[in-house]
Amino acid sequence: LINLSASGIDTLEEFTNDRITYKQIDTLVNGVLYPDVLVYSVNPDSAKYTAKFSAVGANQGNYTPVSSAANGRVYVWVAPDAVTGELQGDFEPIVKLIAPEKRLLMTAGGRYDLGLDSYVDIEGAYSNNDKNRFSRIDENDDKGGALKVGIQKAFYFNKKSIEEKENKNPKNKDWTIISRADYEFKQINFQALNPYRVAEFTRDWNIDNTQKRNEHIAKIGFDIKRKDWWNLNYNFGTFLQDSIYTGYKHSFKNQIIRKGFRLYIDGSLLNTETLNEKTQFFRPNFDFSKSFESLKGFKIGILGQREKNTRKEKLNDELKSNSFHFDIAGAYVEMKKSDKIQYSAIYKRRWDYAPKSNDFENSTIADELNINGAWNPSKVSRLKWNMTYRNLRILDEALTEEDPLESYLGRIEHNLNLLKGSIRSTTLYEIGSGQEPELEFTYQKVNDGEGIYTWLDRNLDSIPQLDEFEEAVFQDQANYIRIATFTNNYIRSNLVQFSNNINIRPRAVWFKEEKNIKALLSKFSLQSTFKINRKVRQDDGVSQWNPFELNIPDTSLVSLNSIYRTTLFYNPQNQIFDIRLGLNYASNRNVLTTGYESRSNREHFLGFRWNINKQWTLSSLLSEGKNEVDSEFFNNKDFKIKYYKAEPKINFQYNQNFRISSTYKFKTSENKIGLNEKMKFHELNTELTFNNANKTFIRTKLSFINVDYIGETNTPVSYNLLQGLQDGLNYRWNLNFDRKLSRNLILSLNYEGRKSGEAKVVHVGGASIKATF
């Protein structure tokens, strides 16, 4: 069953509307008959099949995905090329068969300490990897073993050094040599549960892990150390795979630190031979710097790096196309004057070479500059920045498929804390460039009450479409979740982001003032949040630096998200009276496979609270706003609703256990585009709460709602306006009961009912027990 597949086509006993369905037809193209081609259909008489599709690679399949209004990805059949017969799709209606496996690993090991950083260790392992427990075929390759042995010996060159080492208080300034040898054997069928080698092991040795063989790895090496200023490391290793691969590698590291100078060099040279090729992989790297003590933290340096992987055919000595070669050279400067200011800059140039005519030829040049730092002029202000710019130039388009590209990524962050915390601000500015994948959304059905969205069959065809899903108002109707999927279509884009959070509290410095202007100002406070995150297509004439340029054509925009919330408080900590005035604004616009979709909501509000006495509290909230939706593909979802709301509320606190409150809500809404739907909304509700010493909690609420609606029903606009209610009288009631059974157990019972217009009464009940440990 390994690496086998089965048909992904299932036959339905009866038509279903919650899955993508197909019919099968014979198709004649260019005189060739193709039988049983899958065609998307919602006709109950012919749509008798569902299918699972798997990606099989470019031009390896007969189907390709397309954009549609269906709730799921739809695949269409594409005819093979009329001349060459080459397939034109990337998907096939198949599923991979996966057999049940058994994996077992046992290990044992030990170490013998020889003293003074010297030891001998050994570890063995046994594995049993049965790839198909249902079959006894090929069982002889299930079991395997592995062994690893190592030895290390340290040499110290004077008696004093040895004594200090034994006392675990080394002050050695003399020479130390550490020698080591390791051997590892991995039997052909050994299979570890998790990777135990370094992540780039296959790259370091230029090996192909698709062929299994017995493996032998042997390594010898030494370290020479002179404490405080010199460290040299050298290793020689060999890697053998029985009869198919032989590799020899020299690797070294050397670091010298002396009188402000630092020289670091490392590198490796690998030579390998297989049945078909010979390779040489050379990777040197160096970093040379000078620190100036007289300039307090000033440091300059240069660096270099090379990776040259030459792979040649063994028979004709020709350079293979998977060979590569690049060089990097750079310089940097660092400055740390104090804890208040520090910065650094590094410039690099990279040359990439591609194989051509049995040699390497320069294909691209990339320049990169990175600047970062921090400035803390005082305890109240902190500034950090980081900026990277990269410019890629193409020297020979025949050698690479890359496009010339200028890319950048930058970030500036500022924190401010003034007047003993009375003014606090955080500001962030970020820019970048890259690629943005297109998104597609599908909705998946779940158990009632466990989702977020509900399906409204507006066209009465019993087939879910993407424009028929809305966020559920009532939890018992929430039986769908939305799944976001990234497609393989990418858009080159520029990102700019700006955000600011500010909190102003004059009371922090003027709380002792009594009768002057400072005393008045100390009663006010302000909280504000502003954020813009914008992505636009590159080379479309839109400024990549200015986040406040928001009037952008749809053809240029990739995504736009903005949030602005600000609230001005008066007397926020007063126990008797407070007022708040504010604005909430949020909008988002995204590019999907079905086109652009944008949503925005703006609301101004004014609220107050008045504790008349210890028992009576009066509060109110007045607001006006506008709610907009604009969909490029689904025009029926477009609306622009303007609304006004008033919510006065009175609360009576009889004692610590019992409270009753009553609220009247009035709302008027009107759609300013389309059919100009209108609604007036009156609601009167009463809520009673009983809480007995944190043991029993009871809350009940009764609401009478009168809706006067003018316009078409069963539309996205009507759903947004009515919020699950119907024209005429509506009633809602609920009861929540919580009882603490013991120290760790709480019983919860809840019941909710509603009656909307001429619809039947809906009753919803539930019970749960919560345990805490």
For each residue, the residues with C-beta under 8 A, 3 or more apart:
1: 4 97 98 99 132 134 135
2: 99 131 132
3: 96
4: 1 96 97
5: 54 94 95 96 97
6: 94 95 97
7: 93 94 95
8: 51 52 53 54 92 93 94 95
9: 38 49 50 51 93
10: 49 50 51 52
11: 48 49
12: 15 16 21 47 48 49 50
13:
14:
15: 12 21 44 47 48
16: 12 19 21 50
17: 42 462 463 464
18: 445 464
19: 16 50 72
20: 40 50 51 70 71 72 73 74
21: 12 15 16 40 41 42 47 48 49 50
22: 38 39 40 41 47 49 50 51
23: 38 39 41 43 46 47 48 49
24: 36 37 38 39 48 49
25: 36 37 39
26: 33 34 35 36 37
27: 33 34 37 77 79
28: 31 32 33 34
29: 32 34 79 82
30: 79 82
31: 28
32: 28 29
33: 26 27 28
34: 26 27 28 29 37 77 79
35: 26
36: 24 25 26
37: 24 25 26 27 34 77
38: 9 22 23 24 49 51 63 75 77 93
39: 22 23 24 25 76 77
40: 20 21 22 68 70 74 75 76
41: 21 22 23 46 47
42: 17 21 47 461 463
43: 23 46 47
44: 15 47
45:
46: 23 41 43
47: 12 15 21 22 23 41 42 43 44
48: 11 12 15 21 23 24
49: 9 10 11 12 21 22 23 24 38
50: 9 10 12 16 19 20 21 22
51: 8 9 10 20 22 38 75 93
52: 8 10 93 94 95
53: 8 63 65 73 75 91 92 93 94
54: 5 8 91 92 94 95 96
55: 61 90 91
56: 60 61 90 91 92 94
57: 60 61 90
58: 90
59: 86 87 88 89 90
60: 56 57 87 89 90 92
61: 55 56 57 64 87 89 90 91 92
62: 77 78 80 87 88 89 91 92
63: 38 53 75 76 77 78 89 90 91 92 93
64: 61 75 76 78 88 89 90 91
65: 53 73 74 75 76 91
66: 74 75 76
67: 440 593 594
68: 40 74
69: 465 466 467 594 633 634
70: 20 40 74 463 464 465 466
71: 20 442 443 464 465 466 469
72: 19 20 442
73: 20 53 65 440 442 485
74: 20 40 65 66 68 70
75: 38 40 51 53 63 64 65 66 91 93
76: 39 40 63 64 65 66
77: 27 34 37 38 39 62 63 89
78: 62 63 64 87 88 89
79: 27 29 30 34 82 88
80: 62 85 86 87 88
81: 84 85 86 87 88
82: 29 30 79
83:
84: 81
85: 80 81
86: 59 80 81
87: 59 60 61 62 78 80 81
88: 59 62 64 78 79 80 81
89: 59 60 61 62 63 64 77 78 92
90: 55 56 57 58 59 60 61 63 64
91: 53 54 55 56 61 62 63 64 65 75
92: 8 53 54 56 60 61 62 63 89
93: 7 8 9 38 51 52 53 63 75
94: 5 6 7 8 52 53 54 56
95: 5 6 7 8 52 54
96: 3 4 5 54
97: 1 4 5 6
98: 1
99: 1 2 131 132 133 134 135
100: 132 133 134
101: 129 130 131 132 133
102: 128 129 130 133
103: 127 128 129 130 191 193
104: 127 128 129
105: 125 126 127 128 191 192 193
106: 125 126 127
107: 123 124 125 126
108: 123 124 125
109: 121 122 123 124 148
110: 121 122 123
111: 119 120 121 122
112: 119 120 121
113: 118 119
114: 118 119 120 153
115: 118
116: 154 156 162 165 166
117: 152 154 165 178
118: 113 114 115 152 153 154
119: 111 112 113 114 151 152
120: 111 112 114 149 150 151
121: 109 110 111 112 149 150 151
122: 109 110 111 147 148 149 150
123: 107 108 109 110 147 148
124: 107 108 109 145 146 147 148
125: 105 106 107 108 145 146 147 190 192
126: 105 106 107 143 144 145
127: 103 104 105 106 143 144 145 146 189 190 191 192 193
128: 102 103 104 105 142 143
129: 101 102 103 104 142 143 144 189 191
130: 101 102 103 133 139 142
131: 2 99 101 142
132: 1 2 99 100 101 135 137
133: 99 100 101 102 130
134: 1 99 100
135: 1 99 132 138
136: 139
137: 132
138: 135 141
139: 130 136 142
140:
141: 138 188 189
142: 128 129 130 131 139 189
143: 126 127 128 129 189
144: 126 127 129 186 187 188 189 190 191
145: 124 125 126 127 187 190
146: 124 125 127 184 185 186 187 190 192
147: 122 123 124 125 184 185
148: 109 122 123 124 182 183 184 185
149: 120 121 122 182 183 184
150: 120 121 122 180 181 182 183
151: 119 120 121 180 181 182
152: 117 118 119 178 179 180
153: 114 118 178 179 180
154: 116 117 118 176 177 178 179
155: 176 177 178 179
156: 116 161 162 165 172 174 176
157: 161 174 175 176
158: 161 162 174
159: 162 163
160: 163 164
161: 156 157 158 164 165 170 172 174 176
162: 116 156 158 159 165 166
163: 159 160 166 167
164: 160 161 167 169 170 171 172
165: 116 117 156 161 162 168 170 172
166: 116 162 163
167: 163 164
168: 165
169: 164
170: 161 164 165 227
171: 164
172: 156 161 164 165 176 227
173: 226 227 228
174: 156 157 158 161 226 227
175: 157 224 225 226
176: 154 155 156 157 161 172 223 224 225 226 227
177: 154 155 222 223 224 225
178: 117 152 153 154 155 222 223 225
179: 152 153 154 155 220 221 222
180: 150 151 152 153 219 220 221 222
181: 150 151 218 219 220 221
182: 148 149 150 151 217 218 219 220
183: 148 149 150 216 217 218 219
184: 146 147 148 149 215 216 217 218
185: 146 147 148 214 215 216 217
186: 144 146 190 214 215 217
187: 144 145 146 190 214
188: 141 144 212 213 214 242
189: 127 129 141 142 143 144 212
190: 125 127 144 145 146 186 187
191: 103 105 127 129 144
192: 105 125 127 146 195 196
193: 103 105 127
194:
195: 192 199
196: 192
197: 201
198: 201 204
199: 195
200: 203 204
201: 197 198 204 205
202: 205 206 207 208 209
203: 200 206
204: 198 200 201 249 268 270
205: 201 202 239 247 249 270 272
206: 202 203 247 270 272 279 281 309 311
207: 202 239 241 245 247 272
208: 202 211
209: 202
210:
211: 208 241 244
212: 188 189
213: 188 241 242 243 244 245
214: 185 186 187 188 241 242
215: 184 185 186 239 240 241
216: 183 184 185 238 239 240
217: 182 183 184 185 186 237 238 239 240
218: 181 182 183 184 237 238
219: 180 181 182 183 235 236 237 238
220: 179 180 181 182 235 236 237
221: 179 180 181 233 234 235 236
222: 177 178 179 180 233 234
223: 176 177 178 231 232 233
224: 175 176 177 230 231 232
225: 175 176 177 178 230 231 232
226: 173 174 175 176 229 230 231
227: 170 172 173 174 176
228: 173 257
229: 226 256 257 258
230: 224 225 226 255 256 257
231: 223 224 225 226 253 254 255
232: 223 224 225 252 253 254
233: 221 222 223 252 253 254
234: 221 222 250 251 252
235: 219 220 221 250 251 252
236: 219 220 221 248 249 250 251
237: 217 218 219 220 248 249 251
238: 216 217 218 219 246 247 248 249
239: 205 207 215 216 217 245 246 247 249
240: 215 216 217 245 246 247
241: 207 211 213 214 215 244 245 246
242: 188 213 214
243: 213
244: 211 213 241 274 275
245: 207 213 239 240 241 272 273 274
246: 238 239 240 241 272 273 274
247: 205 206 207 238 239 240 270 271 272 273
248: 236 237 238 270 271 272
249: 204 205 236 237 238 239 268 269 270 271
250: 234 235 236 268 269
251: 234 235 236 237 266 267 268 269
252: 232 233 234 235 265 266 267 268
253: 231 232 233 264 265 266
254: 231 232 233 263 264 265 266
255: 230 231 262 263 264 265
256: 229 230 261 262 263
257: 228 229 230 261 262
258: 229 261
259:
260: 290 291 292 293
261: 256 257 258 288 289 290
262: 255 256 257 287 288 289 290 291 301
263: 254 255 256 286 287 288
264: 253 254 255 286 287 288
265: 252 253 254 255 284 285 286
266: 251 252 253 254 284 285 286
267: 251 252 282 283 284 285
268: 204 249 250 251 252 281 282 283
269: 249 250 251 280 281 282 283
270: 204 205 206 247 248 249 279 280 281 282
271: 247 248 249 278 279 280
272: 205 206 207 245 246 247 248 278 279 280 281
273: 245 246 247 277 278 279 314
274: 244 245 246 277 278 314
275: 244 314
276: 313 314 315
277: 273 274 311 312 313 314 320
278: 271 272 273 274 311 312 314
279: 206 270 271 272 273 309 310 311 312
280: 269 270 271 272 308 309 310
281: 206 268 269 270 272 307 308 309 310
282: 267 268 269 270 306 307 308
283: 267 268 269 305 306 307 308
284: 265 266 267 304 305 306
285: 265 266 267 303 304 305 306
286: 263 264 265 266 303 304 305
287: 262 263 264 301 302 303
288: 261 262 263 264 301 302 303
289: 261 262 299 300 301 302 332
290: 260 261 262 299 300 301
291: 260 262 297 298 299
292: 260 295 298 299
293: 260 296
294:
295: 292 298
296: 293 336 337 338
297: 291 334 335 336 337 338 342
298: 291 292 295 333 334 335
299: 289 290 291 292 333 334 335
300: 289 290 331 332 333 334
301: 262 287 288 289 290 331 332 333 334
302: 287 288 289 329 330 331 332
303: 285 286 287 288 328 329 330 331 332 348
304: 284 285 286 327 328 329 330
305: 283 284 285 286 327 328
306: 282 283 284 285 325 326 327 328
307: 281 282 283 324 325 326
308: 280 281 282 283 324 325 360
309: 206 279 280 281 323 324 325
310: 279 280 281 319 323 325
311: 206 277 278 279 319 320 322 323
312: 277 278 279 317 318 319 320 323
313: 276 277 316 317 318 320
314: 273 274 275 276 277 278 317
315: 276
316: 313
317: 312 313 314 358
318: 312 313 358
319: 310 311 312 323 355 358 359 360
320: 277 311 312 313 323 355
321: 355
322: 311
323: 309 310 311 312 319 320 355 360
324: 307 308 309 352 353 354 355
325: 306 307 308 309 310 352 353 360
326: 306 307 350 351 352 353
327: 304 305 306 350 351
328: 303 304 305 306 348 349 350 351
329: 302 303 304 348 349
330: 302 303 304 346 347 348 349
331: 300 301 302 303 346 347
332: 289 300 301 302 303 344 345 346 347
333: 298 299 300 301 344 345 346
334: 297 298 299 300 301 342 343 344
335: 297 298 299 341 342 343 344
336: 296 297 341 342
337: 296 297 340 341 342
338: 296 297 341
339: 376
340: 337 375 376 377
341: 335 336 337 338 373 374 375 376 377
342: 297 334 335 336 337 373 374
343: 334 335 371 372 373 374
344: 332 333 334 335 371 372 373
345: 332 333 369 370 371
346: 330 331 332 333 369 370
347: 330 331 332 367 368 369
348: 303 328 329 330 367 368 369
349: 328 329 330 365 366 367 368
350: 326 327 328 365 366 367 368
351: 326 327 328 362 364 365
352: 324 325 326 362 363 364 365 366 400
353: 324 325 326 360 361 362 363
354: 324 360 361 363 396 399 400
355: 319 320 321 323 324 358 359 360 361
356: 359 360 361 396 399
357: 361
358: 317 318 319 355
359: 319 355 356
360: 308 319 323 325 353 354 355 356
361: 353 354 355 356 357 396 399
362: 351 352 353 365 395 396
363: 352 353 354 394 395 396 399 400
364: 351 352 392 393 394 395 400 402
365: 349 350 351 352 362 392 393 395
366: 349 350 352 390 391 392 393
367: 347 348 349 350 390 391
368: 347 348 349 350 388 389 390 391
369: 345 346 347 348 388 389 390
370: 345 346 386 387 388 389
371: 343 344 345 385 386 387
372: 343 344 385 386 387
373: 341 342 343 344 384 385
374: 341 342 343 382 383 384 385
375: 340 341 382 383 384
376: 339 340 341 379 381 382 383
377: 340 341 381
378: 381
379: 376 417
380: 416 417 418
381: 376 377 378 414 415 416 417
382: 374 375 376 414 415
383: 374 375 376 412 413 414 415
384: 373 374 375 411 412 413 414
385: 371 372 373 374 410 411 412 413
386: 370 371 372 410 411
387: 370 371 372 408 409 410 411
388: 368 369 370 408 409 410
389: 368 369 370 406 407 408
390: 366 367 368 369 405 406 407 408
391: 366 367 368 405 406
392: 364 365 366 402 404 405 406 407
393: 364 365 366 404
394: 363 364 397 400 402 403 404
395: 362 363 364 365 399
396: 354 356 361 362 363 399 400
397: 394 400
398:
399: 354 356 361 363 395 396
400: 352 354 363 364 394 396 397
401:
402: 364 392 394 405
403: 394
404: 392 393 394
405: 390 391 392 402
406: 389 390 391 392 433
407: 389 390 392 433 434
408: 387 388 389 390 431 432 433
409: 387 388 431 432 433
410: 385 386 387 388 430 431 432
411: 384 385 386 387 428 429 430 431
412: 383 384 385 428 429 430
413: 383 384 385 426 427 428 429
414: 381 382 383 384 425 426 427 428
415: 381 382 383 425 426
416: 380 381 423 424 425 426 427
417: 379 380 381 421 423 424
418: 380 422 423 424
419: 422 423 508 509
420: 508 509
421: 417 424 505 508
422: 418 419 504 505 506 507 508 509
423: 416 417 418 419 502 503 504 505
424: 416 417 418 421 502 503
425: 414 415 416 500 501 502 503
426: 413 414 415 416 499 500 501
427: 413 414 416 499 500
428: 411 412 413 414 497 498 499 500
429: 411 412 413 497 498 547
430: 410 411 412 495 496 497 498
431: 408 409 410 411 494 495 496 497 544 545
432: 408 409 410 494 495 496
433: 406 407 408 409 492 493 494 495 538 544
434: 407 492 493 495
435: 490 491 492 493
436: 490 491 492 493 535 558 559 591
437: 486 487 488 489 490 491
438: 486 487 489 490 491 591 592 593
439: 484 485 486 487 590 591 592 593
440: 67 73 484 485 487 592 593 594
441: 466 482 483 484 485 592
442: 71 72 73 466 482 483 485
443: 71 453 455 464 466 469 480 481 482 483
444: 480 481 483
445: 18 451 479 480
446: 450 451 479 480 481
447: 450 451 479
448: 476 477 478 479
449: 475 476 478 479
450: 446 447 478 479
451: 445 446 447 454 472 478 479 480 481
452: 471 472 478 480 481 482
453: 443 469 470 471 472 478 480 481 482
454: 451 469 470 471 472 477 478 479 480
455: 443 464 468 469 479 480
456: 468 469 470 714 719
457: 460 461 462 464 468
458: 467 468 636 714 715
459: 465 468
460: 457
461: 42 457
462: 17 457
463: 17 42 70
464: 17 18 70 71 443 455 457 468 469
465: 69 70 71 459 468
466: 69 70 71 441 442 443 469 594 634
467: 69 458 631 634 636 637 716
468: 455 456 457 458 459 464 465
469: 71 443 453 454 455 456 464 466 480 482
470: 453 454 456 716 719 720
471: 452 453 454
472: 451 452 453 454 475 477 478 479 724
473: 477 723 724
474: 477 478 724 754 762 764
475: 449 472 478 764
476: 448 449 752 762 764
477: 448 454 472 473 474 724
478: 448 449 450 451 452 453 454 472 474 475
479: 445 446 447 448 449 450 451 454 455 472
480: 443 444 445 446 451 452 453 454 455 469
481: 443 444 446 451 452 453
482: 441 442 443 452 453 469
483: 441 442 443 444
484: 439 440 441
485: 73 439 440 441 442
486: 437 438 439
487: 437 438 439 440 593
488: 437
489: 437 438 593
490: 435 436 437 438
491: 435 436 437 438 537 558 591
492: 433 434 435 436 537 538 539
493: 433 434 435 436 535 536 537 538 558
494: 431 432 433 535 536 537 538 542 544
495: 430 431 432 433 434 533 534 535
496: 430 431 432 532 534 544 545 546 547
497: 428 429 430 431 531 532 533 534 547
498: 428 429 430 530 531 532 547 548
499: 426 427 428 529 530 531 532
500: 425 426 427 428 528 529 530 531
501: 425 426 528 529 530
502: 423 424 425 526 527 528
503: 423 424 425 525 526 527 528
504: 422 423 525 526 527
505: 421 422 423 508 525
506: 422 509 510 518 521 522 524 525
507: 422 510 511 522 523 525 573
508: 419 420 421 422 505 511
509: 419 420 422 506
510: 506 507 513 518 519 521 522
511: 507 508 522
512:
513: 510 516 518 519 522
514: 519
515: 519
516: 513 519 520
517: 520 521
518: 506 510 513 521 522
519: 510 513 514 515 516 522 523
520: 516 517 523 524
521: 506 510 517 518 524
522: 506 507 510 511 513 518 519
523: 507 519 520 570 571 574
524: 506 520 521 568 569 570
525: 503 504 505 506 507 568 569 572
526: 502 503 504 566 567 568 569
527: 502 503 504 565 566 567 569
528: 500 501 502 503 565 566 567
529: 499 500 501 563 564 565 566
530: 498 499 500 501 563 564 565 566
531: 497 498 499 500 561 562 563 564
532: 496 497 498 499 547 548 550 560 561 562
533: 495 497 559 560 561 562
534: 495 496 497 547 550 552 559 560 561 562
535: 436 493 494 495 557 558 559 560
536: 493 494 540 542 544 552 556 557 558
537: 491 492 493 494 540 542 555 556 557 558
538: 433 492 493 494 544
539: 492
540: 536 537 553 555 556
541: 556
542: 494 536 537 549 552 556
543: 546 549
544: 431 433 494 496 536 538
545: 431 496
546: 496 543 549
547: 429 496 497 498 532 534
548: 498 532
549: 542 543 546 552
550: 532 534 560 562
551:
552: 534 536 542 549 556 557 560
553: 540 556 557
554: 557 596 632
555: 537 540
556: 536 537 540 541 542 552 553
557: 535 536 537 552 553 554 560 589 591 596
558: 436 491 493 535 536 537 590 591
559: 436 533 534 535 588 589 590 591
560: 532 533 534 535 550 552 557 587 588 589 598
561: 531 532 533 534 587 588 589
562: 531 532 533 534 550 585 586 587 588
563: 529 530 531 585 586
564: 529 530 531 583 584 585 586
565: 527 528 529 530 582 583 584 585
566: 526 527 528 529 530 582 583
567: 526 527 528 580 581 582
568: 524 525 526 580 581 582
569: 524 525 526 527 572 578 579 580
570: 523 524 578 579 580
571: 523 574 577 578 579
572: 525 569 578 580
573: 507
574: 523 571 577 578
575: 611
576: 610 611
577: 571 574 608 609 610 611
578: 569 570 571 572 574 608 609
579: 569 570 571 606 607 608
580: 567 568 569 570 572 605 606 607 608
581: 567 568 605 606 607
582: 565 566 567 568 604 605
583: 564 565 566 602 603 604 605
584: 564 565 601 602 603 605 625
585: 562 563 564 565 600 601 602 603
586: 562 563 564 600 601
587: 560 561 562 598 599 600 601
588: 559 560 561 562 598 599 600
589: 557 559 560 561 596 597 598 599
590: 439 558 559 596 597 598
591: 436 438 439 491 557 558 559 595 596
592: 438 439 440 441 595 596 597 633
593: 67 438 439 440 487 489
594: 67 69 440 466 597 632 633 634
595: 591 592 631 632 633
596: 554 557 589 590 591 592 630 631 632
597: 589 590 592 594 629 630 631 632 633
598: 560 587 588 589 590 628 629 630 631
599: 587 588 589 628 629 630
600: 585 586 587 588 626 627 628
601: 584 585 586 587 625 626 627 628
602: 583 584 585 625 626
603: 583 584 585 623 624 625
604: 582 583 623 624 625
605: 580 581 582 583 584 621 622 623
606: 579 580 581 621 622 623
607: 579 580 581 619 620 621 622
608: 577 578 579 580 619 620
609: 577 578 617 618 619
610: 576 577 617 618 619
611: 575 576 577 614 616 617
612: 616 617 618
613: 616
614: 611 653
615: 652 653 654
616: 611 612 613 650 651 652 653
617: 609 610 611 612 650 651 653
618: 609 610 612 648 649 650 651
619: 607 608 609 610 648 649 650 651
620: 607 608 646 647 648 649
621: 605 606 607 645 646 647
622: 605 606 607 645 646 647
623: 603 604 605 606 644 645
624: 603 604 642 643 644 645
625: 584 601 602 603 604 642 643
626: 600 601 602 640 641 642 643
627: 600 601 639 640 641 643 720
628: 598 599 600 601 639 640 641
629: 597 598 599 637 638 639 716 720
630: 596 597 598 599 638
631: 467 595 596 597 598 634 635 637 638
632: 554 594 595 596 597
633: 69 592 594 595 597
634: 69 466 467 594 631 637
635: 631 638
636: 458 467 715 716
637: 467 629 631 634 716
638: 629 630 631 635 673 674
639: 627 628 629 671 673 674 716 717 720
640: 626 627 628 671 672 673
641: 626 627 628 669 670 671 672 717 720 721
642: 624 625 626 669 670 672
643: 624 625 626 627 667 668 669 670
644: 623 624 667 668
645: 621 622 623 624 665 666 667
646: 620 621 622 665 666 667
647: 620 621 622 663 664 665 666
648: 618 619 620 663 664
649: 618 619 620 661 662 663 664
650: 616 617 618 619 661 662 663
651: 616 617 618 619 659 660 661
652: 615 616 659 660 661
653: 614 615 616 617 658 659
654: 615 657 658 659 660
655: 658
656: 691
657: 654 690 691 692 693
658: 653 654 655 688 689 690
659: 651 652 653 654 688 689
660: 651 652 654 686 687 688 689
661: 649 650 651 652 686 687 689
662: 649 650 684 685 686 687
663: 647 648 649 650 683 684 685 687
664: 647 648 649 682 683 684
665: 645 646 647 681 682 683 684 685
666: 645 646 647 680 681 682 683
667: 643 644 645 646 679 680 681
668: 643 644 678 679 680 681
669: 641 642 643 678 679 681 721
670: 641 642 643 676 677 678 679
671: 639 640 641 674 675 676 677 678 711 717 721
672: 640 641 642 676
673: 638 639 640 676
674: 638 639 671 677 717
675: 671 711 712 717
676: 670 671 672 673 711
677: 670 671 674 709 710 711 712 717 718 721
678: 668 669 670 671 709 710 711
679: 667 668 669 670 707 708 709 710 711 721 722
680: 666 667 668 707 708
681: 665 666 667 668 669 705 706 707 708
682: 664 665 666 705 706 707
683: 663 664 665 666 703 704 705 706
684: 662 663 664 665 703 704
685: 662 663 665 701 702 703 704 732
686: 660 661 662 701 702
687: 660 661 662 663 699 700 701 702
688: 658 659 660 698 699 700 701
689: 658 659 660 661 697 698 699
690: 657 658 696 697 698 699
691: 656 657 694 696 697 698
692: 657 695 696 697
693: 657
694: 691 697 740
695: 692 739 740
696: 690 691 692 737 738 739 740
697: 689 690 691 692 694 736 737 738 739
698: 688 689 690 691 735 736 737 738
699: 687 688 689 690 735 736
700: 687 688 733 734 735 736
701: 685 686 687 688 732 733 734
702: 685 686 687 731 732 733
703: 683 684 685 731 732 733
704: 683 684 685 729 730 731
705: 681 682 683 725 729 730 731 732
706: 681 682 683 728 729 730
707: 679 680 681 682 722 725 726 727 728 729 730
708: 679 680 681 727
709: 677 678 679 713 718 721 722 726 727
710: 677 678 679
711: 671 675 676 677 678 679 715 717 718 721
712: 675 677 715 717 718
713: 709 718 727
714: 456 458 718
715: 458 636 711 712 718 719
716: 467 470 629 636 637 639 719 720
717: 639 641 671 674 675 677 711 712 720 721
718: 677 709 711 712 713 714 715 721 722
719: 456 470 715 716 722 723 724
720: 470 627 629 639 641 716 717 723
721: 641 669 671 677 679 709 711 717 718
722: 679 707 709 718 719 725 726 727
723: 473 719 720
724: 472 473 474 477 719 756
725: 705 707 722 730 756 757
726: 707 709 722 730 756 757 758 759
727: 707 708 709 713 722 757
728: 706 707 757 758
729: 704 705 706 707 757
730: 704 705 706 707 725 726 754 755 756 757
731: 702 703 704 705 753 754 755 756
732: 685 701 702 703 705 752 753 754 755
733: 700 701 702 703 752 753 754
734: 700 701 750 751 752 753
735: 698 699 700 749 750 751 752
736: 697 698 699 700 748 749 750
737: 696 697 698 748 749 750
738: 696 697 698 746 747 748 749
739: 695 696 697 746 747
740: 694 695 696 745 746 747
741: 745 746 747 769
742: 745
743:
744: 771 772 773
745: 740 741 742 769 770 771
746: 738 739 740 741 769 770 771 772
747: 738 739 740 741 767 768 769
748: 736 737 738 767 768 769 770
749: 735 736 737 738 765 766 767
750: 734 735 736 737 765 766 767
751: 734 735 763 764 765 766
752: 476 732 733 734 735 763 764 765
753: 731 732 733 734 761 762 763 764
754: 474 730 731 732 733 761 762
755: 730 731 732 759 760 761 762
756: 724 725 726 730 731 759
757: 725 726 727 728 729 730
758: 726 728
759: 726 755 756 762
760: 755
761: 753 754 755
762: 474 476 753 754 755 759
763: 751 752 753
764: 474 475 476 751 752 753
765: 749 750 751 752
766: 749 750 751
767: 747 748 749 750
768: 747 748
769: 741 745 746 747 748
770: 745 746 748
771: 744 745 746
772: 744 746
773: 744
